[in-house]
Amino acid sequence: MNILNTTLAVLALLGPSLAQAEAPQAESPLANATETVAELRDLYDEADDTCRVPGSQEAKTVVACMARAIYGQTLNEKGWCWGRDDQPNAEMQWHECTPTSLRYTPLDLPGL
């Protein structure tokens, strides 16, 4: 699946904050996404692979990083989180969210 085609419309609506946060989220328009958790994890992984290009200033890399945040937020809305407080990055994996799970900052998607 082409990340650019699936995210351009959403990227135009993004707010400035895409950092991870530990606070619980308010429901967003992404809560009703029709993709399964497995599909979202695959999309996240695909975006993550492109986003990890060191020092890249290509548009596709920037788009991939934004898409990764969108997919991460959508997974959070479905009750799935990546990593826990005080956990080394190398040990982080997707799991059903708990109070100590890391979550993405809610995205501002006006008009949705």
MMTF fields as JSON, N, C-alpha, C and O atoms, coordinates in Angstrom:
{
  "mmtfVersion": "1.0.0",
  "mmtfProducer": "UNKNOWN",
  "numBonds": 447,
  "numAtoms": 448,
  "numGroups": 112,
  "numChains": 1,
  "numModels": 1,
  "chainsPerModel": [1],
  "groupsPerChain": [112],
  "chainIdList": ["A"],
  "bondAtomList": [4, 2, 8, 6, 12, 10, 16, 14, 20, 18, 24, 22, 28, 26, 32, 30, 36, 34, 40, 38, 44, 42, 48, 46, 52, 50, 56, 54, 60, 58, 64, 62, 68, 66, 72, 70, 76, 74, 80, 78, 84, 82, 88, 86, 92, 90, 96, 94, 100, 98, 104, 102, 108, 106, 112, 110, 116, 114, 120, 118, 124, 122, 128, 126, 132, 130, 136, 134, 140, 138, 144, 142, 148, 146, 152, 150, 156, 154, 160, 158, 164, 162, 168, 166, 172, 170, 176, 174, 180, 178, 184, 182, 188, 186, 192, 190, 196, 194, 200, 198, 204, 202, 208, 206, 212, 210, 216, 214, 220, 218, 224, 222, 228, 226, 232, 230, 236, 234, 240, 238, 244, 242, 248, 246, 252, 250, 256, 254, 260, 258, 264, 262, 268, 266, 272, 270, 276, 274, 280, 278, 284, 282, 288, 286, 292, 290, 296, 294, 300, 298, 304, 302, 308, 306, 312, 310, 316, 314, 320, 318, 324, 322, 328, 326, 332, 330, 336, 334, 340, 338, 344, 342, 348, 346, 352, 350, 356, 354, 360, 358, 364, 362, 368, 366, 372, 370, 376, 374, 380, 378, 384, 382, 388, 386, 392, 390, 396, 394, 400, 398, 404, 402, 408, 406, 412, 410, 416, 414, 420, 418, 424, 422, 428, 426, 432, 430, 436, 434, 440, 438, 444, 442],
  "bondOrderList": [1, 1, 1, 1, 1, 1, 1, 1, 1, 1, 1, 1, 1, 1, 1, 1, 1, 1, 1, 1, 1, 1, 1, 1, 1, 1, 1, 1, 1, 1, 1, 1, 1, 1, 1, 1, 1, 1, 1, 1, 1, 1, 1, 1, 1, 1, 1, 1, 1, 1, 1, 1, 1, 1, 1, 1, 1, 1, 1, 1, 1, 1, 1, 1, 1, 1, 1, 1, 1, 1, 1, 1, 1, 1, 1, 1, 1, 1, 1, 1, 1, 1, 1, 1, 1, 1, 1, 1, 1, 1, 1, 1, 1, 1, 1, 1, 1, 1, 1, 1, 1, 1, 1, 1, 1, 1, 1, 1, 1, 1, 1],
  "groupList": [{"groupName": "MET", "atomNameList": ["N", "CA", "C", "O"], "elementList": ["N", "C", "C", "O"], "formalChargeList": [0, 0, 0, 0], "bondAtomList": [1, 0, 2, 1, 3, 2], "bondOrderList": [1, 1, 2], "singleLetterCode": "M", "chemCompType": "L-PEPTIDE LINKING"}, {"groupName": "ASN", "atomNameList": ["N", "CA", "C", "O"], "elementList": ["N", "C", "C", "O"], "formalChargeList": [0, 0, 0, 0], "bondAtomList": [1, 0, 2, 1, 3, 2], "bondOrderList": [1, 1, 2], "singleLetterCode": "N", "chemCompType": "L-PEPTIDE LINKING"}, {"groupName": "ILE", "atomNameList": ["N", "CA", "C", "O"], "elementList": ["N", "C", "C", "O"], "formalChargeList": [0, 0, 0, 0], "bondAtomList": [1, 0, 2, 1, 3, 2], "bondOrderList": [1, 1, 2], "singleLetterCode": "I", "chemCompType": "L-PEPTIDE LINKING"}, {"groupName": "LEU", "atomNameList": ["N", "CA", "C", "O"], "elementList": ["N", "C", "C", "O"], "formalChargeList": [0, 0, 0, 0], "bondAtomList": [1, 0, 2, 1, 3, 2], "bondOrderList": [1, 1, 2], "singleLetterCode": "L", "chemCompType": "L-PEPTIDE LINKING"}, {"groupName": "THR", "atomNameList": ["N", "CA", "C", "O"], "elementList": ["N", "C", "C", "O"], "formalChargeList": [0, 0, 0, 0], "bondAtomList": [1, 0, 2, 1, 3, 2], "bondOrderList": [1, 1, 2], "singleLetterCode": "T", "chemCompType": "L-PEPTIDE LINKING"}, {"groupName": "ALA", "atomNameList": ["N", "CA", "C", "O"], "elementList": ["N", "C", "C", "O"], "formalChargeList": [0, 0, 0, 0], "bondAtomList": [1, 0, 2, 1, 3, 2], "bondOrderList": [1, 1, 2], "singleLetterCode": "A", "chemCompType": "L-PEPTIDE LINKING"}, {"groupName": "VAL", "atomNameList": ["N", "CA", "C", "O"], "elementList": ["N", "C", "C", "O"], "formalChargeList": [0, 0, 0, 0], "bondAtomList": [1, 0, 2, 1, 3, 2], "bondOrderList": [1, 1, 2], "singleLetterCode": "V", "chemCompType": "L-PEPTIDE LINKING"}, {"groupName": "GLY", "atomNameList": ["N", "CA", "C", "O"], "elementList": ["N", "C", "C", "O"], "formalChargeList": [0, 0, 0, 0], "bondAtomList": [1, 0, 2, 1, 3, 2], "bondOrderList": [1, 1, 2], "singleLetterCode": "G", "chemCompType": "PEPTIDE LINKING"}, {"groupName": "PRO", "atomNameList": ["N", "CA", "C", "O"], "elementList": ["N", "C", "C", "O"], "formalChargeList": [0, 0, 0, 0], "bondAtomList": [1, 0, 2, 1, 3, 2], "bondOrderList": [1, 1, 2], "singleLetterCode": "P", "chemCompType": "L-PEPTIDE LINKING"}, {"groupName": "SER", "atomNameList": ["N", "CA", "C", "O"], "elementList": ["N", "C", "C", "O"], "formalChargeList": [0, 0, 0, 0], "bondAtomList": [1, 0, 2, 1, 3, 2], "bondOrderList": [1, 1, 2], "singleLetterCode": "S", "chemCompType": "L-PEPTIDE LINKING"}, {"groupName": "GLN", "atomNameList": ["N", "CA", "C", "O"], "elementList": ["N", "C", "C", "O"], "formalChargeList": [0, 0, 0, 0], "bondAtomList": [1, 0, 2, 1, 3, 2], "bondOrderList": [1, 1, 2], "singleLetterCode": "Q", "chemCompType": "L-PEPTIDE LINKING"}, {"groupName": "GLU", "atomNameList": ["N", "CA", "C", "O"], "elementList": ["N", "C", "C", "O"], "formalChargeList": [0, 0, 0, 0], "bondAtomList": [1, 0, 2, 1, 3, 2], "bondOrderList": [1, 1, 2], "singleLetterCode": "E", "chemCompType": "L-PEPTIDE LINKING"}, {"groupName": "ARG", "atomNameList": ["N", "CA", "C", "O"], "elementList": ["N", "C", "C", "O"], "formalChargeList": [0, 0, 0, 0], "bondAtomList": [1, 0, 2, 1, 3, 2], "bondOrderList": [1, 1, 2], "singleLetterCode": "R", "chemCompType": "L-PEPTIDE LINKING"}, {"groupName": "ASP", "atomNameList": ["N", "CA", "C", "O"], "elementList": ["N", "C", "C", "O"], "formalChargeList": [0, 0, 0, 0], "bondAtomList": [1, 0, 2, 1, 3, 2], "bondOrderList": [1, 1, 2], "singleLetterCode": "D", "chemCompType": "L-PEPTIDE LINKING"}, {"groupName": "TYR", "atomNameList": ["N", "CA", "C", "O"], "elementList": ["N", "C", "C", "O"], "formalChargeList": [0, 0, 0, 0], "bondAtomList": [1, 0, 2, 1, 3, 2], "bondOrderList": [1, 1, 2], "singleLetterCode": "Y", "chemCompType": "L-PEPTIDE LINKING"}, {"groupName": "CYS", "atomNameList": ["N", "CA", "C", "O"], "elementList": ["N", "C", "C", "O"], "formalChargeList": [0, 0, 0, 0], "bondAtomList": [1, 0, 2, 1, 3, 2], "bondOrderList": [1, 1, 2], "singleLetterCode": "C", "chemCompType": "L-PEPTIDE LINKING"}, {"groupName": "LYS", "atomNameList": ["N", "CA", "C", "O"], "elementList": ["N", "C", "C", "O"], "formalChargeList": [0, 0, 0, 0], "bondAtomList": [1, 0, 2, 1, 3, 2], "bondOrderList": [1, 1, 2], "singleLetterCode": "K", "chemCompType": "L-PEPTIDE LINKING"}, {"groupName": "TRP", "atomNameList": ["N", "CA", "C", "O"], "elementList": ["N", "C", "C", "O"], "formalChargeList": [0, 0, 0, 0], "bondAtomList": [1, 0, 2, 1, 3, 2], "bondOrderList": [1, 1, 2], "singleLetterCode": "W", "chemCompType": "L-PEPTIDE LINKING"}, {"groupName": "HIS", "atomNameList": ["N", "CA", "C", "O"], "elementList": ["N", "C", "C", "O"], "formalChargeList": [0, 0, 0, 0], "bondAtomList": [1, 0, 2, 1, 3, 2], "bondOrderList": [1, 1, 2], "singleLetterCode": "H", "chemCompType": "L-PEPTIDE LINKING"}],
  "groupTypeList": [0, 1, 2, 3, 1, 4, 4, 3, 5, 6, 3, 5, 3, 3, 7, 8, 9, 3, 5, 10, 5, 11, 5, 8, 10, 5, 11, 9, 8, 3, 5, 1, 5, 4, 11, 4, 6, 5, 11, 3, 12, 13, 3, 14, 13, 11, 5, 13, 13, 4, 15, 12, 6, 8, 7, 9, 10, 11, 5, 16, 4, 6, 6, 5, 15, 0, 5, 12, 5, 2, 14, 7, 10, 4, 3, 1, 11, 16, 7, 17, 15, 17, 7, 12, 13, 13, 10, 8, 1, 5, 11, 0, 10, 17, 18, 11, 15, 4, 8, 4, 9, 3, 12, 14, 4, 8, 3, 13, 3, 8, 7, 3],
  "groupIdList": [1, 2, 3, 4, 5, 6, 7, 8, 9, 10, 11, 12, 13, 14, 15, 16, 17, 18, 19, 20, 21, 22, 23, 24, 25, 26, 27, 28, 29, 30, 31, 32, 33, 34, 35, 36, 37, 38, 39, 40, 41, 42, 43, 44, 45, 46, 47, 48, 49, 50, 51, 52, 53, 54, 55, 56, 57, 58, 59, 60, 61, 62, 63, 64, 65, 66, 67, 68, 69, 70, 71, 72, 73, 74, 75, 76, 77, 78, 79, 80, 81, 82, 83, 84, 85, 86, 87, 88, 89, 90, 91, 92, 93, 94, 95, 96, 97, 98, 99, 100, 101, 102, 103, 104, 105, 106, 107, 108, 109, 110, 111, 112],
  "secStructList": [7, 7, 2, 2, 2, 2, 2, 2, 2, 2, 2, 6, 6, 7, 7, 1, 7, 7, 7, 3, 3, 1, 1, 7, 7, 7, 7, 7, 4, 4, 4, 4, 7, 7, 1, 7, 2, 2, 2, 2, 2, 2, 2, 2, 2, 2, 2, 2, 2, 2, 2, 6, 7, 6, 6, 7, 7, 7, 2, 2, 2, 2, 2, 2, 2, 2, 2, 2, 2, 2, 2, 2, 2, 2, 2, 2, 2, 6, 6, 3, 3, 3, 7, 5, 6, 6, 7, 7, 4, 4, 4, 7, 7, 3, 3, 3, 7, 7, 6, 6, 5, 7, 3, 3, 7, 7, 7, 7, 7, 6, 6, 7],
  "xCoordList": [0.848, 0.0, 0.893, 1.898, 0.545, 1.327, 0.958, -0.171, 1.892, 1.653, 1.242, 0.34, 1.885, 1.597, 0.138, -0.513, -0.384, -1.776, -2.762, -3.83, -2.43, -3.37, -3.369, -4.279, -2.364, -2.275, -2.304, -2.447, -2.178, -2.096, -3.291, -3.117, -4.49, -5.671, -5.667, -6.02, -5.272, -5.248, -4.125, -4.291, -3.001, -1.858, -2.152, -1.613, -2.991, -3.339, -4.103, -4.155, -4.692, -5.514, -4.803, -5.373, -3.571, -2.879, -2.594, -2.293, -2.699, -2.261, -0.758, -0.128, -0.169, 1.286, 1.896, 3.099, 1.132, 1.727, 1.534, 0.405, 2.647, 2.6, 3.497, 3.803, 3.922, 4.823, 4.062, 2.843, 4.795, 4.168, 3.958, 4.722, 2.902, 2.602, 2.08, 1.686, 2.077, 1.648, 0.216, -0.311, -0.421, -1.768, -2.812, -2.605, -3.94, -5.025, -5.592, -5.49, -6.187, -6.698, -8.217, -8.944, -8.667, -10.086, -10.373, -9.475, -11.607, -11.924, -11.77, -12.163, -11.208, -11.007, -11.771, -12.326, -11.806, -12.45, -11.8, -12.424, -10.564, -9.864, -10.404, -10.116, -11.177, -11.707, -12.61, -12.763, -13.203, -14.112, -13.464, -14.166, -12.154, -11.449, -11.85, -12.007, -12.013, -12.502, -11.397, -11.688, -10.13, -9.042, -8.958, -9.265, -8.54, -8.325, -7.029, -6.213, -6.852, -5.608, -4.424, -3.391, -4.563, -3.469, -3.142, -1.969, -4.161, -3.923, -3.22, -2.284, -3.674, -3.061, -1.613, -0.758, -1.341, 0.042, 0.925, 2.063, 0.42, 1.179, 1.437, 2.546, 0.409, 0.564, 1.566, 2.389, 1.492, 2.435, 3.862, 4.765, 4.06, 5.398, 5.945, 7.124, 5.085, 5.51, 5.945, 6.987, 5.143, 5.492, 6.765, 7.617, 6.89, 8.059, 9.341, 10.372, 9.278, 10.456, 10.942, 12.146, 10.02, 10.39, 10.836, 11.749, 10.2, 10.492, 11.892, 12.466, 12.442, 13.725, 14.946, 16.065, 14.764, 15.899, 16.627, 16.085, 17.852, 18.562, 18.822, 19.36, 18.438, 18.732, 18.027, 18.343, 17.084, 16.402, 15.508, 14.797, 15.557, 14.685, 13.709, 13.103, 13.552, 12.617, 11.19, 10.911, 10.299, 8.892, 8.314, 7.542, 8.683, 8.107, 8.499, 7.744, 9.671, 10.086, 9.277, 8.84, 9.076, 8.269, 6.838, 6.252, 6.279, 4.917, 4.842, 3.88, 5.84, 5.846, 5.862, 5.173, 6.64, 6.691, 5.347, 4.921, 4.686, 3.367, 2.342, 1.491, 2.433, 1.524, 1.71, 0.737, 2.949, 3.226, 2.506, 1.926, 2.54, 1.851, 0.337, -0.331, -0.203, -1.643, -2.022, -3.001, -1.256, -1.55, -1.369, -2.142, -0.355, -0.158, -1.341, -1.809, -1.833, -3.003, -4.228, -5.011, -4.393, -5.545, -5.473, -6.49, -4.291, -4.134, -4.45, -5.097, -4.002, -4.348, -5.855, -6.383, -6.553, -8.016, -8.681, -9.781, -8.014, -8.539, -8.039, -8.279, -7.338, -6.899, -5.542, -5.219, -4.739, -3.402, -2.343, -2.503, -1.263, -0.192, 1.167, 1.326, 2.15, 3.525, 4.406, 4.668, 4.864, 5.783, 5.114, 3.942, 5.92, 5.455, 6.473, 7.616, 6.024, 6.918, 8.192, 8.141, 9.32, 10.616, 11.045, 11.881, 10.494, 10.877, 11.887, 11.655, 12.995, 13.946, 13.28, 12.448, 13.649, 13.059, 13.159, 12.223, 14.276, 14.487, 13.501, 13.295, 12.894, 11.946, 10.49, 9.59, 10.247, 8.869, 8.212, 8.842, 6.921, 6.115, 4.664, 4.303, 3.828, 2.4, 1.763, 2.07, 0.876, 0.162, -1.147, -1.304, -2.08, -3.306, -2.926, -2.192, -3.432, -3.04, -3.342, -4.355, -2.431, -2.578, -2.293, -1.9, -2.481, -2.192, -0.742, -0.49, 0.204, 1.608, 2.039, 3.215, 1.103, 1.423, 1.675, 1.074, 2.569, 2.818, 1.764, 1.373, 1.313, 0.286, 0.698, 1.484, 0.158, 0.385, -0.486, -1.59, 0.019, -0.752, -1.948, -1.791, -3.138, -4.304, -4.038, -3.45, -4.474, -4.294, -5.464, -6.609, -5.184, -6.218, -6.581, -5.825, -7.74, -8.188, -9.474, -10.56, -9.38, -10.574, -11.447, -10.952, -12.736, -13.682, -13.996, -14.822, -13.364, -13.663, -14.505, -14.859],
  "yCoordList": [-1.174, 0.0, 1.237, 1.278, 2.205, 3.427, 4.368, 4.853, 4.626, 5.479, 6.873, 7.466, 7.401, 8.758, 8.905, 9.869, 7.973, 8.06, 7.921, 8.531, 7.141, 6.909, 8.002, 8.062, 8.874, 9.853, 11.313, 12.176, 11.625, 13.032, 13.855, 14.972, 13.325, 14.09, 14.355, 15.45, 13.362, 13.539, 14.476, 15.27, 14.397, 15.23, 16.717, 17.528, 17.076, 18.482, 19.022, 20.233, 18.131, 18.537, 18.423, 18.778, 17.936, 17.664, 18.908, 19.976, 18.74, 19.787, 19.697, 18.802, 20.594, 20.638, 19.554, 19.313, 18.889, 17.981, 16.533, 16.06, 15.822, 14.397, 13.608, 12.449, 14.196, 13.529, 12.521, 12.613, 11.548, 10.593, 11.227, 12.09, 10.778, 11.263, 10.1, 9.072, 10.262, 9.189, 9.367, 8.469, 10.479, 10.744, 10.044, 9.881, 9.624, 9.024, 10.023, 11.234, 9.507, 10.332, 10.529, 9.683, 11.658, 11.85, 11.175, 11.057, 10.734, 10.058, 11.013, 12.177, 10.524, 11.318, 10.674, 9.586, 11.332, 10.726, 9.397, 8.58, 9.179, 7.941, 6.734, 5.595, 6.966, 5.869, 4.952, 3.778, 5.471, 4.671, 4.164, 3.775, 4.163, 3.656, 2.204, 1.432, 1.835, 0.497, -0.544, -1.738, -0.118, -1.092, -1.919, -1.434, -3.165, -4.014, -3.603, -2.879, -4.071, -3.806, -4.358, -3.698, -5.546, -6.137, -5.277, -5.069, -4.778, -3.912, -2.62, -2.172, -2.03, -0.792, -1.011, -0.156, -2.149, -2.449, -2.592, -2.123, -3.233, -3.355, -1.981, -1.699, -1.127, 0.223, 1.025, 1.755, 0.886, 1.565, 1.112, 1.937, -0.212, -0.753, -0.262, 0.073, -0.22, 0.26, 1.729, 2.107, 2.54, 3.956, 4.105, 4.939, 3.301, 3.365, 3.032, 3.67, 2.042, 1.673, 2.851, 3.087, 3.589, 4.735, 5.909, 6.646, 6.085, 7.214, 7.121, 8.146, 5.942, 5.745, 6.046, 5.724, 6.652, 7.005, 8.174, 9.277, 7.951, 9.004, 10.25, 10.161, 11.402, 12.675, 12.959, 13.946, 12.124, 12.334, 13.564, 13.781, 14.359, 15.521, 15.352, 16.324, 14.125, 13.861, 13.957, 13.61, 14.43, 14.565, 13.222, 13.159, 12.139, 10.838, 10.4, 9.686, 10.823, 10.483, 11.267, 10.715, 12.548, 13.379, 12.852, 12.753, 12.516, 11.976, 10.661, 10.427, 9.81, 8.528, 8.733, 8.022, 9.697, 9.958, 10.465, 10.097, 11.303, 11.787, 10.65, 10.537, 9.815, 8.677, 7.73, 7.204, 7.515, 6.645, 7.164, 6.383, 8.471, 9.061, 8.882, 8.633, 9.008, 8.819, 7.374, 7.12, 6.435, 5.024, 4.696, 3.916, 5.282, 5.078, 5.585, 4.901, 6.782, 7.337, 6.459, 6.225, 5.978, 5.128, 3.83, 3.36, 3.253, 2.051, 2.358, 1.555, 3.511, 3.917, 3.982, 3.516, 4.547, 4.664, 3.291, 3.143, 2.294, 0.927, 0.137, -1.066, 0.826, 0.187, -0.485, -1.307, -0.149, -0.729, 0.347, 1.457, 0.023, 0.975, 0.365, -0.855, 1.243, 0.843, 1.216, 2.397, 0.234, 0.468, 0.937, 1.312, 0.898, 1.305, 2.264, 2.355, 2.981, 3.88, 3.138, 1.969, 3.812, 3.293, 1.999, 1.273, 1.694, 0.495, 0.888, 1.862, 0.161, 0.47, 0.327, -0.557, 1.198, 1.158, -0.224, -0.669, -0.899, -2.205, -3.258, -4.269, -3.038, -4.006, -3.643, -4.421, -2.477, -2.039, -2.863, -3.247, -3.125, -3.812, -3.398, -2.816, -3.704, -3.402, -4.321, -5.512, -3.761, -4.514, -3.788, -2.617, -4.483, -3.811, -2.793, -3.106, -1.576, -0.469, -0.753, -1.361, -0.291, -0.336, 1.076, 1.942, 1.327, 2.671, 3.131, 4.335, 2.213, 2.605, 2.623, 2.83, 2.411, 2.385, 3.782, 4.757, 3.866, 5.118, 5.281, 4.315, 6.52, 6.812, 8.022, 8.858, 8.101, 9.266, 10.423, 10.217, 11.644, 12.845, 12.883, 12.591, 13.235, 13.307, 14.248, 15.317, 13.835, 14.635, 15.592, 15.233, 16.791, 17.769, 17.613, 18.027, 17.015, 16.787, 17.578, 17.0, 18.873, 19.698, 19.231, 18.819, 19.303, 18.949, 17.474, 17.077, 16.65, 15.208, 14.814, 13.644],
  "zCoordList": [0.0, 0.0, 0.0, 0.71, -0.763, -0.866, 0.267, 0.33, 1.151, 2.318, 1.88, 2.472, 0.858, 0.411, 0.014, 0.417, -0.763, -1.198, -0.053, -0.086, 0.95, 2.048, 3.094, 3.921, 3.077, 4.162, 3.75, 4.616, 2.486, 2.088, 2.554, 3.04, 2.414, 2.824, 4.321, 4.759, 5.107, 6.556, 6.966, 7.892, 6.301, 6.672, 6.534, 7.287, 5.59, 5.414, 6.61, 6.824, 7.385, 8.52, 9.858, 10.89, 9.86, 11.118, 11.932, 11.399, 13.235, 14.152, 14.329, 13.765, 15.093, 15.216, 16.086, 15.979, 16.94, 17.916, 17.521, 17.395, 17.325, 17.025, 17.969, 17.69, 19.063, 20.006, 20.843, 20.988, 21.397, 22.29, 23.65, 24.081, 24.316, 25.661, 26.475, 25.925, 27.771, 28.649, 29.145, 29.801, 28.859, 29.356, 28.496, 27.294, 29.092, 28.317, 27.308, 27.5, 26.234, 25.158, 25.239, 25.759, 24.717, 24.465, 23.124, 22.291, 22.907, 21.656, 20.482, 20.562, 19.412, 18.204, 17.055, 17.214, 15.901, 14.731, 14.34, 13.662, 14.758, 14.425, 15.191, 14.825, 16.24, 17.05, 16.236, 16.572, 15.18, 14.36, 13.078, 12.145, 13.018, 11.835, 11.591, 12.537, 10.33, 9.993, 9.862, 9.789, 9.831, 9.734, 11.015, 12.104, 10.865, 12.035, 12.722, 12.153, 13.943, 14.664, 13.866, 13.761, 13.31, 12.52, 11.3, 10.99, 10.608, 9.45, 9.868, 9.205, 10.966, 11.449, 11.871, 11.639, 12.487, 12.878, 11.647, 11.648, 10.596, 9.346, 8.727, 8.274, 8.71, 8.17, 8.994, 8.442, 10.316, 11.21, 10.9, 10.761, 10.793, 10.525, 9.185, 9.078, 8.164, 6.845, 6.928, 6.391, 7.599, 7.759, 8.59, 8.284, 9.634, 10.509, 9.748, 9.958, 8.87, 8.075, 7.233, 7.136, 6.627, 5.799, 6.658, 6.283, 7.802, 8.683, 9.287, 9.653, 9.396, 10.075, 9.214, 9.613, 8.05, 7.194, 7.851, 7.914, 8.342, 9.081, 8.237, 7.133, 8.76, 8.133, 6.825, 6.161, 6.437, 5.164, 5.231, 6.213, 4.179, 4.077, 2.927, 2.476, 2.449, 1.364, 1.891, 3.039, 1.039, 1.426, 1.855, 2.811, 1.154, 1.496, 2.908, 3.568, 3.37, 4.73, 5.748, 6.758, 5.489, 6.387, 6.443, 7.521, 5.289, 5.227, 5.998, 6.729, 5.844, 6.554, 8.063, 8.794, 8.529, 9.975, 10.493, 11.588, 9.714, 10.11, 10.065, 10.946, 9.035, 8.924, 10.101, 10.64, 10.496, 11.645, 12.885, 13.64, 13.097, 14.248, 14.141, 15.145, 12.933, 12.734, 13.034, 13.736, 12.51, 12.773, 14.251, 14.808, 14.894, 16.329, 17.132, 18.042, 16.809, 17.491, 17.259, 18.18, 16.041, 15.733, 16.533, 17.042, 16.645, 17.469, 18.929, 19.602, 19.428, 20.799, 20.968, 21.978, 20.002, 20.071, 20.115, 20.648, 19.554, 19.569, 20.777, 20.882, 21.694, 22.933, 22.867, 23.724, 21.862, 21.71, 21.862, 21.356, 22.558, 22.854, 22.533, 22.503, 22.291, 21.991, 23.166, 23.392, 23.913, 25.017, 26.293, 26.317, 27.369, 28.7, 29.313, 28.866, 30.351, 31.089, 31.486, 31.866, 31.397, 31.851, 31.164, 31.701, 29.994, 29.258, 28.173, 27.456, 28.035, 26.963, 25.588, 25.387, 24.651, 23.31, 22.675, 22.012, 22.872, 22.251, 22.742, 22.071, 23.894, 24.452, 24.177, 24.497, 23.591, 23.361, 22.27, 21.284, 22.476, 21.483, 21.669, 22.691, 20.67, 20.766, 21.795, 21.856, 22.599, 23.627, 23.922, 23.578, 24.558, 24.977, 26.046, 26.983, 25.896, 26.771, 28.24, 28.584, 29.091, 30.542, 31.061, 30.279, 32.353, 32.876, 32.669, 32.631, 32.536, 32.35, 30.881, 30.584, 29.974, 28.545, 27.998, 28.45, 27.023, 26.309, 25.221, 24.567, 25.039, 24.041, 23.211, 23.656, 22.0, 21.153, 21.62, 22.125, 21.448, 21.74, 20.79, 19.604, 21.28, 20.377, 19.206, 19.37, 18.036, 16.836, 16.665, 16.942, 16.215, 15.915, 14.446, 13.567, 14.18, 12.813, 12.579, 12.629, 12.328, 12.179, 11.024, 9.975, 11.237, 10.193, 10.099, 9.277, 10.912, 10.873, 12.056, 12.199]
}
